[in-house]
């Protein structure tokens, strides 16, 4: 569970609207939104208000078809699948985003977790490695070391642990274990 997203976050998730940059001397021209896009957006918002997530998902698909270059819509769909534990779909959608931008951190997170849950540790590890290179996050290193161990890549695992133990922020972290016998 590499993502730290609240369970209720999807009810607040709304597609981003592109706004032209404002300059001090000129007023930007307002971008026209197609009536169809406006309709699907209203359908999406209404479905979320009424907790009808299947209709919201359908509206997201409609919005993506109308606005295929809008990565935030595609991410919303990936997140929907992730939250609903449809990990194969979450991974497929996140891969679409990664094909456009291999440095998309949220898409890498969804992909890494999705592959791990589906039992594809080598692909999960690849995504966690890319994620670590972009974020330098100790939790990602920790996850990588466990996956490397599970894959019997002991030399890599030891190297990752050495890097992890050398991190100064590690001193501030607290690790707890649930002991079922106590």
C-alpha positions as CSV (number, residue, x, y, z in Angstrom):
1,X,0.0,0.0,0.0
2,X,2.3,2.7,-1.3
3,X,-0.4,5.2,-1.8
4,X,-1.5,7.4,1.0
5,X,-4.9,8.5,-0.3
6,X,-8.0,8.9,1.9
7,X,-10.8,6.5,1.2
8,X,-13.2,9.4,0.6
9,X,-10.9,11.3,-1.7
10,X,-12.6,10.1,-4.8
11,X,-15.8,12.0,-3.9
12,X,-13.8,15.2,-4.0
13,X,-11.8,14.3,-7.2
14,X,-12.8,16.6,-10.0
15,X,-11.3,16.9,-13.5
16,X,-9.0,19.8,-13.7
17,X,-10.0,22.6,-16.0
18,X,-7.3,24.2,-18.0
19,X,-7.1,27.9,-17.5
20,X,-4.9,30.2,-19.7
21,X,-2.2,32.0,-17.9
22,X,-3.0,35.6,-17.1
23,X,-0.6,38.4,-17.9
24,X,-0.7,41.8,-16.2
25,X,-1.3,43.7,-19.5
26,X,-3.8,41.5,-21.4
27,X,-6.9,39.6,-20.5
28,X,-6.7,36.0,-21.9
29,X,-9.3,34.7,-24.3
30,X,-11.7,32.3,-22.5
31,X,-11.3,28.7,-23.9
32,X,-14.5,27.4,-25.2
33,X,-15.6,24.1,-23.7
34,X,-17.7,21.9,-25.9
35,X,-21.4,21.4,-24.9
36,X,-20.7,17.7,-24.8
37,X,-17.8,18.0,-22.4
38,X,-19.9,20.3,-20.2
39,X,-22.7,17.7,-20.2
40,X,-20.3,14.8,-19.3
41,X,-18.7,17.0,-16.6
42,X,-22.1,17.8,-15.0
43,X,-23.0,14.1,-15.2
44,X,-19.7,13.2,-13.5
45,X,-20.2,15.7,-10.7
46,X,-23.9,14.8,-10.1
47,X,-23.0,11.1,-10.0
48,X,-20.3,11.8,-7.4
49,X,-22.8,13.9,-5.3
50,X,-25.2,11.0,-5.3
51,X,-22.4,8.4,-4.7
52,X,-23.1,6.6,-8.0
53,X,-19.5,5.7,-8.8
54,X,-20.4,3.5,-11.8
55,X,-22.1,6.4,-13.5
56,X,-19.2,8.7,-12.5
57,X,-16.8,6.2,-14.1
58,X,-18.9,6.1,-17.3
59,X,-18.9,9.9,-17.4
60,X,-15.1,9.8,-16.9
61,X,-14.8,7.6,-20.0
62,X,-17.0,10.1,-21.9
63,X,-14.8,13.0,-20.8
64,X,-11.6,11.1,-21.8
65,X,-13.0,10.4,-25.2
66,X,-13.9,14.1,-25.6
67,X,-10.6,15.3,-24.1
68,X,-8.0,12.6,-24.8
69,X,-5.0,14.8,-23.9
70,X,-6.3,15.6,-20.4
71,X,-4.0,13.5,-18.1
72,X,-6.0,14.4,-15.0
73,X,-9.1,12.7,-16.3
74,X,-7.1,9.6,-17.1
75,X,-5.5,9.7,-13.6
76,X,-9.0,10.0,-12.1
77,X,-10.0,6.8,-13.9
78,X,-6.8,5.0,-12.7
79,X,-7.5,6.2,-9.1
80,X,-11.1,5.0,-9.4
81,X,-9.9,1.5,-10.3
82,X,-7.3,1.6,-7.6
83,X,-9.8,2.6,-4.9
84,X,-12.2,-0.1,-6.0
85,X,-9.4,-2.7,-6.0
86,X,-9.6,-3.3,-9.7
87,X,-5.8,-3.5,-9.9
88,X,-5.5,-4.8,-13.4
89,X,-7.5,-1.9,-14.8
90,X,-5.6,0.5,-12.5
91,X,-2.3,-0.7,-13.9
92,X,-3.5,-0.6,-17.5
93,X,-4.7,3.0,-17.2
94,X,-1.6,4.1,-15.3
95,X,0.5,2.6,-18.0
96,X,-1.2,4.9,-20.5
97,X,-0.1,7.8,-18.4
98,X,3.4,6.5,-18.1
99,X,3.7,6.1,-21.9
100,X,3.0,9.8,-22.1
101,X,5.2,10.8,-19.2
102,X,7.5,8.1,-17.6
103,X,8.1,10.5,-14.7
104,X,4.4,10.7,-13.6
105,X,4.8,10.0,-9.9
106,X,1.1,9.2,-9.0
107,X,0.9,6.9,-12.0
108,X,4.1,5.1,-10.9
109,X,2.6,4.7,-7.4
110,X,-0.6,3.2,-8.7
111,X,1.3,0.9,-11.1
112,X,3.8,-0.2,-8.5
113,X,1.1,-1.1,-6.0
114,X,-1.1,-2.6,-8.6
115,X,1.6,-4.9,-9.9
116,X,2.5,-6.0,-6.4
117,X,-1.1,-6.8,-5.4
118,X,-1.5,-8.8,-8.6
119,X,1.6,-10.8,-7.8
120,X,3.9,-9.4,-10.4
121,X,6.8,-8.4,-8.2
122,X,9.4,-7.8,-10.9
123,X,7.2,-5.2,-12.6
124,X,6.3,-3.7,-9.3
125,X,10.0,-3.4,-8.4
126,X,10.7,-1.7,-11.7
127,X,8.0,0.9,-10.9
128,X,9.3,1.4,-7.3
129,X,12.8,1.9,-8.7
130,X,11.7,4.6,-11.1
131,X,9.7,6.1,-8.3
132,X,12.7,6.2,-6.0
133,X,14.9,7.9,-8.6
134,X,12.3,10.6,-8.8
135,X,11.4,11.0,-5.1
136,X,14.4,9.8,-3.1
137,X,11.8,8.5,-0.6
138,X,13.0,6.1,2.2
139,X,9.7,4.3,2.2
140,X,10.1,3.5,-1.4
141,X,13.6,2.1,-0.6
142,X,12.1,0.0,2.1
143,X,9.5,-1.4,-0.2
144,X,12.2,-2.1,-2.9
145,X,14.3,-4.1,-0.4
146,X,11.4,-6.4,0.4
147,X,10.6,-7.0,-3.2
148,X,14.3,-7.6,-4.0
149,X,14.4,-10.1,-1.2
150,X,11.3,-11.9,-2.3
151,X,12.7,-12.1,-5.9
152,X,15.9,-13.6,-4.4
153,X,18.0,-10.7,-5.6
154,X,20.0,-10.7,-2.4
155,X,23.0,-8.6,-3.7
156,X,20.6,-5.8,-4.8
157,X,18.6,-6.2,-1.6
158,X,21.8,-5.7,0.5
159,X,22.8,-2.7,-1.6
160,X,19.4,-1.1,-1.1
161,X,19.5,-1.7,2.6
162,X,22.9,-0.1,2.8
163,X,21.5,3.0,1.0
164,X,18.5,3.0,3.3
165,X,20.6,2.7,6.5
166,X,22.8,5.6,5.3
167,X,19.8,8.0,5.0
168,X,19.8,10.6,7.8
169,X,16.0,10.8,7.8
170,X,15.8,7.1,8.8
171,X,16.7,8.1,12.4
172,X,13.4,10.0,12.7
173,X,11.2,7.1,11.5
174,X,9.6,4.7,13.8
175,X,8.9,1.1,12.8
176,X,6.3,-0.9,14.7
177,X,5.5,-4.6,14.4
178,X,2.2,-6.2,15.2
179,X,2.8,-9.2,17.4
180,X,-0.2,-11.5,17.5
181,X,1.1,-13.4,20.5
182,X,1.2,-10.5,22.9
